[in-house]
Every structure is written in structure tokens, then in C-alpha cells.
């Protein structure tokens, strides 16, 4: 089997590989991927540092052309890359292709942004002096990504980093090296100079840890769990380094008495269970007012009966497997915790057997849950959701906001008054009205508040806040 190597200083390197296993079929090895050492990470940082002066001064047309070429190739290969994604992560093929298209669109967007770099020119408050405000690249950016969006998250970090003239050391999650390798290969062939983008696939505790402790990494953008995020923060403060964290969520989805039942059910099922509930924007707290509660729960139960959980690559599958055995254990442990806390398991929760050996879990829906239970406070990161019954809109809003997290928040209602009030008062970075809490555009800011996120927003024009540093220059006329 071909070994997919790491890219360091423009060379493919590495001899020892680790098998990438398909969670829909554990007999299927997706490929062999090199495992970087701390020395490799050291070389990658040195290469990115050496490449920075030239790349930071490169012409915007060169950056535009490389990013556009990468976008075109990703979009042209969407079926093949989407399949690779589904095979290594377990999302359905439709979800895998959709995520791949999004990655292509992100590169396309930032290819355009490279041609739209702007500054400001304004008069000083002192006579005969002019002021210019410009944005400059930060330097070597460390990119550390999670497994649940194997191509979109690397894309929304790598594309702006390169667009604004930074060099990159990229460490993808251990479980999904395939898509990471593929986009680095595409960018390398698109013409990136040596050392501008380095790929170090490997363990968080080795490669990631090295990056956190390297004074030559001037910025780290991290998406992943809260525990690792805290390490990134602590290490970055030590080095006075810029950092950005996107972490967990416990996103609420409110259903009011006046909701359109079909809209509410479709949105709730989508955001609680699609992508196997493994999205940071998944809603696992469904907060329902008492007038619609019983009808809503019955309709969600009916809808779930029609959901097919099976091999991600099979036609007709709605929900693929959980990503691996330890995540499956975490999900089933939380199902037991929910039962022991007194919530009622109204639907699902069983481990399923399918034609191919994989980590299949029937979506689990709890009712009679309270917002104080652990299943309502801690991120499960699987297809496990709870319905919390409340009296009215005011209690629904208070319950929605009663969480340490603040990534996404949704409401199903036909009331303009409540929709407007909710948009203003939901304590979250993103608010959805009559839409699932998951499912966002690539050209507008993404991110949260409270315990979910730290630092500037990602994506769209707002990405410039993180990937550039501002300079103010004064000139005597
Ligand atoms: P994780 O924290 O275990 O791993 C994330 C990355 O950090 C991986 O690349 C891992 O190798 C690396 N890492 C692990 N230990 C490290 C260390 N000591 N030093 C440096 N790097 C280290 O998270 P995960 O399990 O891959 O991802 C799931 C989490 O990601 C969930 O909590 C989910 O909510 C979150 N997530 C958040 C967003 C968002 O935008 N808010 C998006 C997707 C996923």
C-alpha cells in the first residue's frame, strides 16, 4: 500500500505509516499515512519560518492563482474526495461531497480575497501628517484541526492563512489524515513555494505538543475539544502568541407552541442526528413548550423510525457510523448516564449490526430531561439528544442560555416577536430561526462565545482579524 508522507520544506518525507481505518467497515484500510515525530515538527516549523519573508511579500496575483487552482481541483474532484471523506470519517456520501464542495468554495472565496486586500488612508489630527493603516501577515501559523470536518475545517484555516501571506504548519487529527493529505497535495501541485505549507500528520501529544511549545509559531488556530483548547491557550500566553479556539457546544433548539410542526421536526432531527450528531453545531438540547410538546415528541419519534443508519457509502443511508470505538463508548456511556439521571429513553440508543463491521448507533432521543442533568450540560458529540419541557417562551429562552457554551442557538416559531427577541437575546455566536442549529455559509463569520470559542471569528472577511496584524504608519508630508 502506498505510504502518504508528510510534506516538509517542499519534500514528501516519512517512512513509517499508520493505517487509516473506515468506521463503516473496519476491515477496510483507507490508506497508510506517515506519522510525524517531534523532530519532523521542528523541521516543519523551521521550513515555514524560512519561507515566510518571501511568501509574505509575494504578489497578490500569485496567491490568488494558487488558491484558485486549488479550488478548481477540489471542486472538479468533489465525488472522489467526498468519497474519501465518507470512507475515513463516516459521514454519508452526500454529506462528504457537500463538505468537499464547501472546501472548494472556501478556497475560491479566499482566492478572491487575495485581490481585495485593503487598508485605510486618513489625515492625522496633527497638520501635514498622513496616516496609513495596513494589514500584514502574522508569520508562521500553526493549524490544529479535529476529525469531524476533515476537509472543510482545514480549508477554512489554510485558505485565509495563505491568502494573507502567512506560512503554515498543519497538523490534522489522527483519525482523518486522508483529506488533509489530499488538500496539501493539491496546494503543493498548485505551485506553493517550498516551506509555505507543511503537513505533519501525527499525534497531538507529540506533534501538536511540539507546535504549542515552539516560539517560532506566531499564531495557532485550533478547533477541537475544550481540554486541548485550554492547553493551546496556556502555551500561547506563555509565548505572547496570537491564538484562536473553536471548541465544544451544547446548542439549544427551541420549539414554541406556534411553530410549524413539520419545520420544527425536520430542523430538530437534522441538527440533533445528521452527521451522526458529530458537529460542534449539533443540537442535543431540544427545548419544547408544553402546548406542542407531546405532538412534537410523537412526530420526531415517527420521523426517526424512517431514518436509515448504515454504511456511509451505501445509497439510502441517512446516518453513517460513529467515528471510532472510543467515541461510541462515550455515546453509550452518556445514554446510561441519562437513564440513571431519570430521563426517559423514548427512542433508540441501541448499538446496531450491519453487513459491514462498524460503529453503528441508533439515534437516541431522551424525553423528560431537565437542563441540570449531565446529558444536558456536557457535550456528548454523538446522535444522542434530549427534550426538555418548558412552560413558555421566557422559560425556553432562559433554559437555552443556561449553559457554559455559546456556539449556535435555534428556534422554531411563526411569531415575528419571539423570533426577533430570540435573535437578540440568545447568548450564542450564531442564531437560526426555523433552521437547524447546524448548517452555515462559508462567506460569513463562524464562531461562538462563552465556553465555545476564543478569539476572532473564522471565515468570510472576518478571518482577516486573526490572520493579519495591523500596522499604523505616520508620514510627514
Ligand atoms: P481534540 O481536542 O481531541 O483534537 C483536536 C486536535 O488537537 C487534533 O488534531 C489532536 O491531535 C490535537 N491535539 C490533541 N492533544 C493535543 C496536545 N496536547 N497538544 C496539541 N494538539 C493536541 O478534539 P477532537 O476529538 O478531534 O474533536 C472534537 C471536538 O472538536 C468536539 O469538542 C467538537 O465540539 C469540537 N469542534 C468544534 C468546532 C467549532 O468550530 N467550534 C468544530 C468542529 C469540532
Boltz pocket constraint, residues with backbone or C-beta under 6 A from the ligand:
constraints:
  - pocket:
      binder: B
      contacts: [[A, 144], [A, 145], [A, 146], [A, 147], [A, 148], [A, 149], [A, 171], [A, 172], [A, 173], [A, 174], [A, 202], [A, 203], [A, 204], [A, 205], [A, 207], [A, 208], [A, 209], [A, 212], [A, 223], [A, 224], [A, 225], [A, 226], [A, 227], [A, 228], [A, 229], [A, 231], [A, 246], [A, 247], [A, 248], [A, 249], [A, 279], [A, 280], [A, 379], [A, 381], [A, 407], [A, 452]]
      max_distance: 6.0
